[in-house]
Amino acid sequence: MAIGAKDRIDKLLVQKYSDKQVDKHEVEESAISADDVMKIMNYVSTNTMTQMKLSRRLSIACYAINAMSANYDKNARRFVS
């Protein structure tokens, strides 16, 4: 894989952005500490897991309620709503 402009548009883009600085070498202090980011990520993952568990329990409960309330015709062996 070659590096460099291959067609006219790429060459024009290289000329246009050749004087622009793309790498920032200064290290700036972040507004949010790394510990706070990790804490928030932990809260989000815990919340997501709790929602998934509750959704599964609700699905099981709804399935059980629907199964208990279903009426079956014993003679025809088919479901009657």
PyMOL Python script that loads the backbone (N, CA, C, O; Angstrom):
from pymol import cmd

cmd.read_pdbstr("""\
ATOM      1  N   MET A   1       0.840  -1.167   0.000  1.00  0.00           N
ATOM      2  CA  MET A   1       0.000   0.000   0.000  1.00  0.00           C
ATOM      3  C   MET A   1       0.889   1.235   0.000  1.00  0.00           C
ATOM      4  O   MET A   1       1.651   1.457   0.942  1.00  0.00           O
ATOM      5  N   ALA A   2       0.797   2.012  -1.022  1.00  0.00           N
ATOM      6  CA  ALA A   2       1.634   3.201  -1.172  1.00  0.00           C
ATOM      7  C   ALA A   2       1.023   4.375  -0.426  1.00  0.00           C
ATOM      8  O   ALA A   2      -0.194   4.471  -0.268  1.00  0.00           O
ATOM      9  N   ILE A   3       1.892   5.259   0.026  1.00  0.00           N
ATOM     10  CA  ILE A   3       1.449   6.458   0.718  1.00  0.00           C
ATOM     11  C   ILE A   3       1.616   7.636  -0.227  1.00  0.00           C
ATOM     12  O   ILE A   3       2.637   7.749  -0.905  1.00  0.00           O
ATOM     13  N   GLY A   4       0.624   8.512  -0.277  1.00  0.00           N
ATOM     14  CA  GLY A   4       0.723   9.702  -1.107  1.00  0.00           C
ATOM     15  C   GLY A   4      -0.518   9.885  -1.955  1.00  0.00           C
ATOM     16  O   GLY A   4      -1.357   8.992  -2.078  1.00  0.00           O
ATOM     17  N   ALA A   5      -0.607  11.080  -2.542  1.00  0.00           N
ATOM     18  CA  ALA A   5      -1.759  11.415  -3.377  1.00  0.00           C
ATOM     19  C   ALA A   5      -1.638  10.700  -4.720  1.00  0.00           C
ATOM     20  O   ALA A   5      -0.579  10.699  -5.348  1.00  0.00           O
ATOM     21  N   LYS A   6      -2.746  10.094  -5.146  1.00  0.00           N
ATOM     22  CA  LYS A   6      -2.724   9.360  -6.402  1.00  0.00           C
ATOM     23  C   LYS A   6      -3.479  10.060  -7.509  1.00  0.00           C
ATOM     24  O   LYS A   6      -3.108   9.930  -8.676  1.00  0.00           O
ATOM     25  N   ASP A   7      -4.530  10.801  -7.184  1.00  0.00           N
ATOM     26  CA  ASP A   7      -5.288  11.479  -8.231  1.00  0.00           C
ATOM     27  C   ASP A   7      -5.316  12.985  -7.967  1.00  0.00           C
ATOM     28  O   ASP A   7      -4.742  13.461  -6.988  1.00  0.00           O
ATOM     29  N   ARG A   8      -5.973  13.713  -8.830  1.00  0.00           N
ATOM     30  CA  ARG A   8      -5.987  15.180  -8.780  1.00  0.00           C
ATOM     31  C   ARG A   8      -6.609  15.706  -7.494  1.00  0.00           C
ATOM     32  O   ARG A   8      -6.096  16.647  -6.888  1.00  0.00           O
ATOM     33  N   ILE A   9      -7.724  15.091  -7.077  1.00  0.00           N
ATOM     34  CA  ILE A   9      -8.411  15.550  -5.863  1.00  0.00           C
ATOM     35  C   ILE A   9      -7.530  15.345  -4.636  1.00  0.00           C
ATOM     36  O   ILE A   9      -7.442  16.226  -3.780  1.00  0.00           O
ATOM     37  N   ASP A  10      -6.882  14.196  -4.545  1.00  0.00           N
ATOM     38  CA  ASP A  10      -5.984  13.947  -3.414  1.00  0.00           C
ATOM     39  C   ASP A  10      -4.834  14.940  -3.393  1.00  0.00           C
ATOM     40  O   ASP A  10      -4.453  15.420  -2.325  1.00  0.00           O
ATOM     41  N   LYS A  11      -4.273  15.256  -4.560  1.00  0.00           N
ATOM     42  CA  LYS A  11      -3.171  16.218  -4.620  1.00  0.00           C
ATOM     43  C   LYS A  11      -3.620  17.605  -4.167  1.00  0.00           C
ATOM     44  O   LYS A  11      -2.889  18.303  -3.465  1.00  0.00           O
ATOM     45  N   LEU A  12      -4.827  17.998  -4.573  1.00  0.00           N
ATOM     46  CA  LEU A  12      -5.350  19.295  -4.136  1.00  0.00           C
ATOM     47  C   LEU A  12      -5.591  19.318  -2.635  1.00  0.00           C
ATOM     48  O   LEU A  12      -5.322  20.323  -1.978  1.00  0.00           O
ATOM     49  N   LEU A  13      -6.098  18.215  -2.086  1.00  0.00           N
ATOM     50  CA  LEU A  13      -6.300  18.141  -0.634  1.00  0.00           C
ATOM     51  C   LEU A  13      -4.978  18.206   0.110  1.00  0.00           C
ATOM     52  O   LEU A  13      -4.884  18.852   1.153  1.00  0.00           O
ATOM     53  N   VAL A  14      -3.955  17.541  -0.417  1.00  0.00           N
ATOM     54  CA  VAL A  14      -2.635  17.590   0.223  1.00  0.00           C
ATOM     55  C   VAL A  14      -2.108  19.013   0.212  1.00  0.00           C
ATOM     56  O   VAL A  14      -1.564  19.478   1.214  1.00  0.00           O
ATOM     57  N   GLN A  15      -2.260  19.717  -0.911  1.00  0.00           N
ATOM     58  CA  GLN A  15      -1.804  21.107  -0.983  1.00  0.00           C
ATOM     59  C   GLN A  15      -2.583  21.994  -0.009  1.00  0.00           C
ATOM     60  O   GLN A  15      -2.001  22.860   0.644  1.00  0.00           O
ATOM     61  N   LYS A  16      -3.880  21.781   0.086  1.00  0.00           N
ATOM     62  CA  LYS A  16      -4.716  22.620   0.937  1.00  0.00           C
ATOM     63  C   LYS A  16      -4.372  22.445   2.413  1.00  0.00           C
ATOM     64  O   LYS A  16      -4.311  23.420   3.162  1.00  0.00           O
ATOM     65  N   TYR A  17      -4.150  21.206   2.824  1.00  0.00           N
ATOM     66  CA  TYR A  17      -3.948  20.923   4.250  1.00  0.00           C
ATOM     67  C   TYR A  17      -2.486  20.696   4.615  1.00  0.00           C
ATOM     68  O   TYR A  17      -2.208  20.236   5.723  1.00  0.00           O
ATOM     69  N   SER A  18      -1.548  20.998   3.732  1.00  0.00           N
ATOM     70  CA  SER A  18      -0.137  20.738   4.023  1.00  0.00           C
ATOM     71  C   SER A  18       0.402  21.627   5.145  1.00  0.00           C
ATOM     72  O   SER A  18       1.313  21.220   5.866  1.00  0.00           O
ATOM     73  N   ASP A  19      -0.139  22.813   5.298  1.00  0.00           N
ATOM     74  CA  ASP A  19       0.363  23.706   6.338  1.00  0.00           C
ATOM     75  C   ASP A  19      -0.413  23.601   7.650  1.00  0.00           C
ATOM     76  O   ASP A  19      -0.068  24.271   8.624  1.00  0.00           O
ATOM     77  N   LYS A  20      -1.439  22.781   7.688  1.00  0.00           N
ATOM     78  CA  LYS A  20      -2.235  22.630   8.904  1.00  0.00           C
ATOM     79  C   LYS A  20      -1.546  21.667   9.862  1.00  0.00           C
ATOM     80  O   LYS A  20      -0.913  20.696   9.449  1.00  0.00           O
ATOM     81  N   GLN A  21      -1.684  21.962  11.156  1.00  0.00           N
ATOM     82  CA  GLN A  21      -1.121  21.088  12.174  1.00  0.00           C
ATOM     83  C   GLN A  21      -2.183  20.068  12.577  1.00  0.00           C
ATOM     84  O   GLN A  21      -3.273  20.440  13.010  1.00  0.00           O
ATOM     85  N   VAL A  22      -1.870  18.805  12.439  1.00  0.00           N
ATOM     86  CA  VAL A  22      -2.844  17.765  12.759  1.00  0.00           C
ATOM     87  C   VAL A  22      -2.515  17.036  14.056  1.00  0.00           C
ATOM     88  O   VAL A  22      -3.411  16.486  14.695  1.00  0.00           O
ATOM     89  N   ASP A  23      -1.275  17.022  14.445  1.00  0.00           N
ATOM     90  CA  ASP A  23      -0.886  16.355  15.686  1.00  0.00           C
ATOM     91  C   ASP A  23      -0.715  17.392  16.775  1.00  0.00           C
ATOM     92  O   ASP A  23      -0.036  18.399  16.579  1.00  0.00           O
ATOM     93  N   LYS A  24      -1.322  17.153  17.912  1.00  0.00           N
ATOM     94  CA  LYS A  24      -1.217  18.078  19.028  1.00  0.00           C
ATOM     95  C   LYS A  24      -0.269  17.459  20.052  1.00  0.00           C
ATOM     96  O   LYS A  24      -0.586  16.437  20.660  1.00  0.00           O
ATOM     97  N   HIS A  25       0.869  18.068  20.236  1.00  0.00           N
ATOM     98  CA  HIS A  25       1.888  17.476  21.094  1.00  0.00           C
ATOM     99  C   HIS A  25       1.785  17.913  22.544  1.00  0.00           C
ATOM    100  O   HIS A  25       2.381  17.294  23.426  1.00  0.00           O
ATOM    101  N   GLU A  26       1.031  18.974  22.797  1.00  0.00           N
ATOM    102  CA  GLU A  26       0.894  19.418  24.175  1.00  0.00           C
ATOM    103  C   GLU A  26      -0.085  18.502  24.910  1.00  0.00           C
ATOM    104  O   GLU A  26      -1.103  18.084  24.358  1.00  0.00           O
ATOM    105  N   VAL A  27       0.242  18.207  26.147  1.00  0.00           N
ATOM    106  CA  VAL A  27      -0.640  17.389  26.968  1.00  0.00           C
ATOM    107  C   VAL A  27      -1.501  18.342  27.778  1.00  0.00           C
ATOM    108  O   VAL A  27      -0.996  19.146  28.562  1.00  0.00           O
ATOM    109  N   GLU A  28      -2.815  18.239  27.575  1.00  0.00           N
ATOM    110  CA  GLU A  28      -3.721  19.113  28.309  1.00  0.00           C
ATOM    111  C   GLU A  28      -4.393  18.326  29.426  1.00  0.00           C
ATOM    112  O   GLU A  28      -4.585  17.114  29.333  1.00  0.00           O
ATOM    113  N   GLU A  29      -4.736  19.033  30.460  1.00  0.00           N
ATOM    114  CA  GLU A  29      -5.416  18.424  31.591  1.00  0.00           C
ATOM    115  C   GLU A  29      -6.889  18.229  31.242  1.00  0.00           C
ATOM    116  O   GLU A  29      -7.532  19.138  30.718  1.00  0.00           O
ATOM    117  N   SER A  30      -7.414  17.061  31.529  1.00  0.00           N
ATOM    118  CA  SER A  30      -8.806  16.767  31.226  1.00  0.00           C
ATOM    119  C   SER A  30      -9.713  17.375  32.285  1.00  0.00           C
ATOM    120  O   SER A  30      -9.321  17.526  33.442  1.00  0.00           O
ATOM    121  N   ALA A  31     -10.934  17.725  31.878  1.00  0.00           N
ATOM    122  CA  ALA A  31     -11.891  18.307  32.817  1.00  0.00           C
ATOM    123  C   ALA A  31     -12.442  17.249  33.764  1.00  0.00           C
ATOM    124  O   ALA A  31     -12.886  17.573  34.865  1.00  0.00           O
ATOM    125  N   ILE A  32     -12.415  15.989  33.344  1.00  0.00           N
ATOM    126  CA  ILE A  32     -12.935  14.890  34.168  1.00  0.00           C
ATOM    127  C   ILE A  32     -11.782  13.941  34.456  1.00  0.00           C
ATOM    128  O   ILE A  32     -11.036  13.563  33.553  1.00  0.00           O
ATOM    129  N   SER A  33     -11.645  13.566  35.701  1.00  0.00           N
ATOM    130  CA  SER A  33     -10.546  12.672  36.066  1.00  0.00           C
ATOM    131  C   SER A  33     -10.819  11.255  35.569  1.00  0.00           C
ATOM    132  O   SER A  33     -11.964  10.870  35.331  1.00  0.00           O
ATOM    133  N   ALA A  34      -9.761  10.505  35.424  1.00  0.00           N
ATOM    134  CA  ALA A  34      -9.886   9.125  34.948  1.00  0.00           C
ATOM    135  C   ALA A  34     -10.674   8.268  35.937  1.00  0.00           C
ATOM    136  O   ALA A  34     -11.412   7.373  35.526  1.00  0.00           O
ATOM    137  N   ASP A  35     -10.525   8.532  37.224  1.00  0.00           N
ATOM    138  CA  ASP A  35     -11.277   7.773  38.229  1.00  0.00           C
ATOM    139  C   ASP A  35     -12.776   8.016  38.099  1.00  0.00           C
ATOM    140  O   ASP A  35     -13.574   7.089  38.235  1.00  0.00           O
ATOM    141  N   ASP A  36     -13.158   9.274  37.832  1.00  0.00           N
ATOM    142  CA  ASP A  36     -14.581   9.579  37.650  1.00  0.00           C
ATOM    143  C   ASP A  36     -15.127   8.892  36.404  1.00  0.00           C
ATOM    144  O   ASP A  36     -16.256   8.401  36.417  1.00  0.00           O
ATOM    145  N   VAL A  37     -14.345   8.851  35.331  1.00  0.00           N
ATOM    146  CA  VAL A  37     -14.782   8.173  34.105  1.00  0.00           C
ATOM    147  C   VAL A  37     -14.996   6.687  34.371  1.00  0.00           C
ATOM    148  O   VAL A  37     -16.000   6.117  33.944  1.00  0.00           O
ATOM    149  N   MET A  38     -14.069   6.069  35.065  1.00  0.00           N
ATOM    150  CA  MET A  38     -14.202   4.640  35.368  1.00  0.00           C
ATOM    151  C   MET A  38     -15.391   4.381  36.289  1.00  0.00           C
ATOM    152  O   MET A  38     -16.083   3.375  36.133  1.00  0.00           O
ATOM    153  N   LYS A  39     -15.634   5.266  37.234  1.00  0.00           N
ATOM    154  CA  LYS A  39     -16.764   5.127  38.145  1.00  0.00           C
ATOM    155  C   LYS A  39     -18.089   5.206  37.371  1.00  0.00           C
ATOM    156  O   LYS A  39     -18.999   4.409  37.599  1.00  0.00           O
ATOM    157  N   ILE A  40     -18.180   6.176  36.457  1.00  0.00           N
ATOM    158  CA  ILE A  40     -19.401   6.325  35.658  1.00  0.00           C
ATOM    159  C   ILE A  40     -19.595   5.126  34.741  1.00  0.00           C
ATOM    160  O   ILE A  40     -20.716   4.647  34.573  1.00  0.00           O
ATOM    161  N   MET A  41     -18.506   4.637  34.145  1.00  0.00           N
ATOM    162  CA  MET A  41     -18.609   3.444  33.293  1.00  0.00           C
ATOM    163  C   MET A  41     -19.090   2.238  34.101  1.00  0.00           C
ATOM    164  O   MET A  41     -19.863   1.420  33.602  1.00  0.00           O
ATOM    165  N   ASN A  42     -18.637   2.132  35.334  1.00  0.00           N
ATOM    166  CA  ASN A  42     -19.089   1.049  36.202  1.00  0.00           C
ATOM    167  C   ASN A  42     -20.572   1.183  36.505  1.00  0.00           C
ATOM    168  O   ASN A  42     -21.295   0.187  36.492  1.00  0.00           O
ATOM    169  N   TYR A  43     -21.041   2.406  36.779  1.00  0.00           N
ATOM    170  CA  TYR A  43     -22.468   2.631  37.030  1.00  0.00           C
ATOM    171  C   TYR A  43     -23.300   2.250  35.810  1.00  0.00           C
ATOM    172  O   TYR A  43     -24.339   1.602  35.938  1.00  0.00           O
ATOM    173  N   VAL A  44     -22.843   2.651  34.636  1.00  0.00           N
ATOM    174  CA  VAL A  44     -23.596   2.355  33.407  1.00  0.00           C
ATOM    175  C   VAL A  44     -23.665   0.850  33.165  1.00  0.00           C
ATOM    176  O   VAL A  44     -24.725   0.327  32.821  1.00  0.00           O
ATOM    177  N   SER A  45     -22.557   0.157  33.341  1.00  0.00           N
ATOM    178  CA  SER A  45     -22.566  -1.291  33.107  1.00  0.00           C
ATOM    179  C   SER A  45     -23.425  -2.019  34.141  1.00  0.00           C
ATOM    180  O   SER A  45     -24.121  -2.977  33.806  1.00  0.00           O
ATOM    181  N   THR A  46     -23.378  -1.569  35.391  1.00  0.00           N
ATOM    182  CA  THR A  46     -24.215  -2.174  36.431  1.00  0.00           C
ATOM    183  C   THR A  46     -25.692  -1.934  36.127  1.00  0.00           C
ATOM    184  O   THR A  46     -26.514  -2.838  36.277  1.00  0.00           O
ATOM    185  N   ASN A  47     -26.027  -0.727  35.705  1.00  0.00           N
ATOM    186  CA  ASN A  47     -27.403  -0.390  35.358  1.00  0.00           C
ATOM    187  C   ASN A  47     -27.889  -1.238  34.186  1.00  0.00           C
ATOM    188  O   ASN A  47     -29.014  -1.737  34.206  1.00  0.00           O
ATOM    189  N   THR A  48     -27.054  -1.401  33.173  1.00  0.00           N
ATOM    190  CA  THR A  48     -27.432  -2.206  32.006  1.00  0.00           C
ATOM    191  C   THR A  48     -27.661  -3.658  32.385  1.00  0.00           C
ATOM    192  O   THR A  48     -28.625  -4.273  31.930  1.00  0.00           O
ATOM    193  N   MET A  49     -26.787  -4.212  33.212  1.00  0.00           N
ATOM    194  CA  MET A  49     -26.957  -5.607  33.639  1.00  0.00           C
ATOM    195  C   MET A  49     -28.231  -5.771  34.461  1.00  0.00           C
ATOM    196  O   MET A  49     -28.941  -6.763  34.302  1.00  0.00           O
ATOM    197  N   THR A  50     -28.528  -4.819  35.332  1.00  0.00           N
ATOM    198  CA  THR A  50     -29.749  -4.881  36.130  1.00  0.00           C
ATOM    199  C   THR A  50     -30.984  -4.830  35.243  1.00  0.00           C
ATOM    200  O   THR A  50     -31.939  -5.573  35.467  1.00  0.00           O
ATOM    201  N   GLN A  51     -30.972  -3.954  34.234  1.00  0.00           N
ATOM    202  CA  GLN A  51     -32.105  -3.872  33.310  1.00  0.00           C
ATOM    203  C   GLN A  51     -32.289  -5.170  32.540  1.00  0.00           C
ATOM    204  O   GLN A  51     -33.418  -5.609  32.320  1.00  0.00           O
ATOM    205  N   MET A  52     -31.192  -5.783  32.132  1.00  0.00           N
ATOM    206  CA  MET A  52     -31.287  -7.056  31.409  1.00  0.00           C
ATOM    207  C   MET A  52     -31.876  -8.149  32.297  1.00  0.00           C
ATOM    208  O   MET A  52     -32.720  -8.927  31.853  1.00  0.00           O
ATOM    209  N   LYS A  53     -31.432  -8.205  33.546  1.00  0.00           N
ATOM    210  CA  LYS A  53     -31.948  -9.218  34.473  1.00  0.00           C
ATOM    211  C   LYS A  53     -33.432  -8.997  34.752  1.00  0.00           C
ATOM    212  O   LYS A  53     -34.209  -9.952  34.767  1.00  0.00           O
ATOM    213  N   LEU A  54     -33.830  -7.741  34.974  1.00  0.00           N
ATOM    214  CA  LEU A  54     -35.239  -7.445  35.223  1.00  0.00           C
ATOM    215  C   LEU A  54     -36.100  -7.753  33.997  1.00  0.00           C
ATOM    216  O   LEU A  54     -37.217  -8.251  34.131  1.00  0.00           O
ATOM    217  N   SER A  55     -35.587  -7.461  32.822  1.00  0.00           N
ATOM    218  CA  SER A  55     -36.319  -7.752  31.593  1.00  0.00           C
ATOM    219  C   SER A  55     -36.536  -9.248  31.448  1.00  0.00           C
ATOM    220  O   SER A  55     -37.618  -9.682  31.053  1.00  0.00           O
ATOM    221  N   ARG A  56     -35.522 -10.039  31.762  1.00  0.00           N
ATOM    222  CA  ARG A  56     -35.653 -11.506  31.672  1.00  0.00           C
ATOM    223  C   ARG A  56     -36.671 -12.014  32.687  1.00  0.00           C
ATOM    224  O   ARG A  56     -37.502 -12.858  32.354  1.00  0.00           O
ATOM    225  N   ARG A  57     -36.619 -11.513  33.921  1.00  0.00           N
ATOM    226  CA  ARG A  57     -37.584 -11.936  34.931  1.00  0.00           C
ATOM    227  C   ARG A  57     -39.010 -11.557  34.538  1.00  0.00           C
ATOM    228  O   ARG A  57     -39.937 -12.343  34.732  1.00  0.00           O
ATOM    229  N   LEU A  58     -39.186 -10.358  33.986  1.00  0.00           N
ATOM    230  CA  LEU A  58     -40.502  -9.918  33.540  1.00  0.00           C
ATOM    231  C   LEU A  58     -41.003 -10.797  32.398  1.00  0.00           C
ATOM    232  O   LEU A  58     -42.185 -11.137  32.348  1.00  0.00           O
ATOM    233  N   SER A  59     -40.121 -11.159  31.492  1.00  0.00           N
ATOM    234  CA  SER A  59     -40.496 -12.024  30.384  1.00  0.00           C
ATOM    235  C   SER A  59     -40.946 -13.395  30.881  1.00  0.00           C
ATOM    236  O   SER A  59     -41.933 -13.940  30.388  1.00  0.00           O
ATOM    237  N   ILE A  60     -40.239 -13.945  31.839  1.00  0.00           N
ATOM    238  CA  ILE A  60     -40.601 -15.249  32.412  1.00  0.00           C
ATOM    239  C   ILE A  60     -41.942 -15.148  33.133  1.00  0.00           C
ATOM    240  O   ILE A  60     -42.787 -16.032  32.993  1.00  0.00           O
ATOM    241  N   ALA A  61     -42.146 -14.074  33.906  1.00  0.00           N
ATOM    242  CA  ALA A  61     -43.406 -13.903  34.638  1.00  0.00           C
ATOM    243  C   ALA A  61     -44.574 -13.748  33.668  1.00  0.00           C
ATOM    244  O   ALA A  61     -45.633 -14.338  33.881  1.00  0.00           O
ATOM    245  N   CYS A  62     -44.397 -12.967  32.612  1.00  0.00           N
ATOM    246  CA  CYS A  62     -45.474 -12.781  31.632  1.00  0.00           C
ATOM    247  C   CYS A  62     -45.784 -14.085  30.915  1.00  0.00           C
ATOM    248  O   CYS A  62     -46.948 -14.384  30.650  1.00  0.00           O
ATOM    249  N   TYR A  63     -44.770 -14.853  30.604  1.00  0.00           N
ATOM    250  CA  TYR A  63     -44.989 -16.143  29.959  1.00  0.00           C
ATOM    251  C   TYR A  63     -45.791 -17.066  30.873  1.00  0.00           C
ATOM    252  O   TYR A  63     -46.705 -17.755  30.420  1.00  0.00           O
ATOM    253  N   ALA A  64     -45.447 -17.077  32.163  1.00  0.00           N
ATOM    254  CA  ALA A  64     -46.152 -17.935  33.117  1.00  0.00           C
ATOM    255  C   ALA A  64     -47.601 -17.495  33.278  1.00  0.00           C
ATOM    256  O   ALA A  64     -48.500 -18.334  33.331  1.00  0.00           O
ATOM    257  N   ILE A  65     -47.835 -16.197  33.356  1.00  0.00           N
ATOM    258  CA  ILE A  65     -49.206 -15.692  33.501  1.00  0.00           C
ATOM    259  C   ILE A  65     -50.033 -16.039  32.270  1.00  0.00           C
ATOM    260  O   ILE A  65     -51.178 -16.473  32.394  1.00  0.00           O
ATOM    261  N   ASN A  66     -49.466 -15.853  31.093  1.00  0.00           N
ATOM    262  CA  ASN A  66     -50.189 -16.192  29.865  1.00  0.00           C
ATOM    263  C   ASN A  66     -50.470 -17.684  29.778  1.00  0.00           C
ATOM    264  O   ASN A  66     -51.536 -18.083  29.311  1.00  0.00           O
ATOM    265  N   ALA A  67     -49.538 -18.509  30.217  1.00  0.00           N
ATOM    266  CA  ALA A  67     -49.739 -19.952  30.175  1.00  0.00           C
ATOM    267  C   ALA A  67     -50.828 -20.384  31.156  1.00  0.00           C
ATOM    268  O   ALA A  67     -51.609 -21.285  30.852  1.00  0.00           O
ATOM    269  N   MET A  68     -50.890 -19.747  32.335  1.00  0.00           N
ATOM    270  CA  MET A  68     -51.909 -20.107  33.327  1.00  0.00           C
ATOM    271  C   MET A  68     -53.297 -19.644  32.901  1.00  0.00           C
ATOM    272  O   MET A  68     -54.293 -20.296  33.213  1.00  0.00           O
ATOM    273  N   SER A  69     -53.365 -18.529  32.196  1.00  0.00           N
ATOM    274  CA  SER A  69     -54.678 -18.002  31.833  1.00  0.00           C
ATOM    275  C   SER A  69     -55.203 -18.553  30.512  1.00  0.00           C
ATOM    276  O   SER A  69     -56.325 -18.232  30.120  1.00  0.00           O
ATOM    277  N   ALA A  70     -54.429 -19.361  29.829  1.00  0.00           N
ATOM    278  CA  ALA A  70     -54.869 -19.917  28.550  1.00  0.00           C
ATOM    279  C   ALA A  70     -55.933 -20.981  28.788  1.00  0.00           C
ATOM    280  O   ALA A  70     -55.862 -21.742  29.753  1.00  0.00           O
ATOM    281  N   ASN A  71     -56.907 -21.025  27.909  1.00  0.00           N
ATOM    282  CA  ASN A  71     -57.956 -22.046  27.976  1.00  0.00           C
ATOM    283  C   ASN A  71     -57.752 -23.031  26.830  1.00  0.00           C
ATOM    284  O   ASN A  71     -57.592 -22.641  25.673  1.00  0.00           O
ATOM    285  N   TYR A  72     -57.760 -24.280  27.168  1.00  0.00           N
ATOM    286  CA  TYR A  72     -57.573 -25.316  26.159  1.00  0.00           C
ATOM    287  C   TYR A  72     -58.856 -26.139  26.051  1.00  0.00           C
ATOM    288  O   TYR A  72     -59.489 -26.460  27.057  1.00  0.00           O
ATOM    289  N   ASP A  73     -59.221 -26.469  24.838  1.00  0.00           N
ATOM    290  CA  ASP A  73     -60.351 -27.344  24.594  1.00  0.00           C
ATOM    291  C   ASP A  73     -59.811 -28.769  24.580  1.00  0.00           C
ATOM    292  O   ASP A  73     -59.048 -29.144  23.690  1.00  0.00           O
ATOM    293  N   LYS A  74     -60.213 -29.561  25.576  1.00  0.00           N
ATOM    294  CA  LYS A  74     -59.646 -30.894  25.717  1.00  0.00           C
ATOM    295  C   LYS A  74     -60.070 -31.834  24.591  1.00  0.00           C
ATOM    296  O   LYS A  74     -59.326 -32.746  24.231  1.00  0.00           O
ATOM    297  N   ASN A  75     -61.250 -31.618  24.038  1.00  0.00           N
ATOM    298  CA  ASN A  75     -61.738 -32.497  22.975  1.00  0.00           C
ATOM    299  C   ASN A  75     -61.047 -32.225  21.641  1.00  0.00           C
ATOM    300  O   ASN A  75     -60.684 -33.162  20.930  1.00  0.00           O
ATOM    301  N   ALA A  76     -60.862 -30.956  21.298  1.00  0.00           N
ATOM    302  CA  ALA A  76     -60.297 -30.612  19.988  1.00  0.00           C
ATOM    303  C   ALA A  76     -58.764 -30.568  20.027  1.00  0.00           C
ATOM    304  O   ALA A  76     -58.107 -30.598  18.986  1.00  0.00           O
ATOM    305  N   ARG A  77     -58.223 -30.499  21.200  1.00  0.00           N
ATOM    306  CA  ARG A  77     -56.766 -30.411  21.400  1.00  0.00           C
ATOM    307  C   ARG A  77     -56.167 -29.238  20.624  1.00  0.00           C
ATOM    308  O   ARG A  77     -55.153 -29.363  19.938  1.00  0.00           O
ATOM    309  N   ARG A  78     -56.831 -28.112  20.761  1.00  0.00           N
ATOM    310  CA  ARG A  78     -56.321 -26.891  20.129  1.00  0.00           C
ATOM    311  C   ARG A  78     -56.513 -25.741  21.120  1.00  0.00           C
ATOM    312  O   ARG A  78     -57.298 -25.828  22.064  1.00  0.00           O
ATOM    313  N   PHE A  79     -55.796 -24.705  20.880  1.00  0.00           N
ATOM    314  CA  PHE A  79     -55.823 -23.536  21.762  1.00  0.00           C
ATOM    315  C   PHE A  79     -57.059 -22.698  21.448  1.00  0.00           C
ATOM    316  O   PHE A  79     -57.359 -22.422  20.286  1.00  0.00           O
ATOM    317  N   VAL A  80     -57.784 -22.290  22.522  1.00  0.00           N
ATOM    318  CA  VAL A  80     -58.948 -21.427  22.371  1.00  0.00           C
ATOM    319  C   VAL A  80     -58.665 -20.180  23.200  1.00  0.00           C
ATOM    320  O   VAL A  80     -58.373 -20.266  24.392  1.00  0.00           O
ATOM    321  N   SER A  81     -58.755 -19.025  22.556  1.00  0.00           N
ATOM    322  CA  SER A  81     -58.466 -17.784  23.293  1.00  0.00           C
ATOM    323  C   SER A  81     -59.706 -17.208  23.915  1.00  0.00           C
ATOM    324  O   SER A  81     -59.643 -16.167  24.569  1.00  0.00           O
TER     325      SER A  81
END
""", "prot")
cmd.dss("prot")
cmd.show_as("cartoon", "prot")
cmd.util.cbc("prot")
cmd.orient("prot")
